[in-house]
Structure formats: C-alpha cells, structure tokens
Amino acid sequence: MRIEEEEYLDDYRLRRKKFIYDRRVHHSYVFSAGHQFYTVIVGSLVDEDIFTRIGYEMPNGIPFPGNGMAEVYFDVFDGTDISGDFRLVQFAGLGSAIVLQTVSLALISHFETFNVGGFVFQATAGGVVDRGRSISLEETYDYIFGLKNEPRYNQHTGLPKKIPRSLLPEELRAYKHVVEGRACYAILS
C-alpha cells in the first residue's frame, strides 16, 4: 500500500493519510490514546452497487446519497502502514471514552473535508465481543450515536449514571439494522 498524501490536522490532533486500496480511495486517521496508537480507516463508496455488494443497505425510504458514502474501519495501528485484521479492540477504564470520542472527531473531520453523504460500518453484536463488558458494544454504539438515551444505573450502588450524549453533530443522524449477529450502522447527513 502506497501513501498518496499525508497531513497533520492540528484542529483534531490526527494524522490523515490517503491511499488507494481495492480501486477505492481510503483515508487513514492515526492517533494515540494512552500508550497505544489507533487508526480509523475511511473508504469511499461512491457506487451504490459496490455499497450493496459489500452487504450494506440504506435505511427504508432514504436514497443512496449522490455524493456517496464512506465505509469505516477501526483498529490498533502497528506503524507498518498495512491495515490490521480489524478484530475487537479492548480498552481499559476510561480509555474507551477517549478513543471513541477521537474516532468521532476523525469522522467529523472527514465529513467536513470531503462532504460525504454519510458513513457506514458493521459491528459484531453479542457473544465474545461483550465478554467482560458491563455494557454491550452494540449498546455503547447506540448511546454514542443517539439511538438510545435510556437512564443507566451503577451495578454496585444502584445510583443513576449520567445519560451519555450523542457524539454526532446535529446535521448527522444514525440508523441501525441487525443482520446475522452484526449491527450495521449508517450515519447520514
């Protein structure tokens, strides 16, 4: 994989790298949190046939955007400029909140710069991904995308927790459908 462009985004504290993979333009946003480096990879999906062939669906009644979509992957970055295997990334303590917020900033930066019609990604639902978690990964995504805003309670004290706020700007809206153990999310403008 050859890097076509690389720049540091001061406003977001991210490094963006452009590369071509599978005849599609991709951008990798690299950042650090704690003692670990991560990458958010955003691949262009300007063709609805490719979008559908990959396994995505638009929400009912919403047409495929004329300015295309972007597919999102997230992984630990090993510094080799080669995409990882995109397995579940584990976080310790409050690090997950920092990482998820930075992933959100990378997507906002991409949206503002490239004017994509929206983002899609798939997350494994249930099973092994939720082992050792007090809240499922799918439920975490539902909260941060504003799909869920129910009160939560501390397991040990029974006291209410603060309801998480959506990390999406007002001009973006999230949709979800679950297929074969995967939660498929679409974030649209």
C-alpha angles and dihedrals in degrees: 000000000000120000109231098187137001131191140162115236105214094188092057102027090233134127113224121202125186121211140157119239127166089358091297129110113245133184123204119205110200123195141153130233121178107332096329135088120219136187132209110200118200117192123194118244105185095149117073092206092059089044090055095041090056088056105259126134131196115237114265113284095009118111124219106271117255090227092053134235135270126228116220130212127176129197146144109280116230097186097247098107088236119118114251128230093268098230123159112296114220121214131197121222119316092350090093092063092051093047094047091048091051091049087053090051090051090054092047090050091050092047093050094046103040102027095224119180091236148307134267131192140159126229127189110248123216128333121069095359091066098048110124094009123123089207125030120252090238091053090048090055090046090056097045092048093048094246091121129033104164119141116266128206135211108253094218102042103024089226119140119260125217111271108249115246122230113260092210122101115242094259092062126073129191128224129182141191128175121225126175097336094318127107109216115203129195121191110194137181 
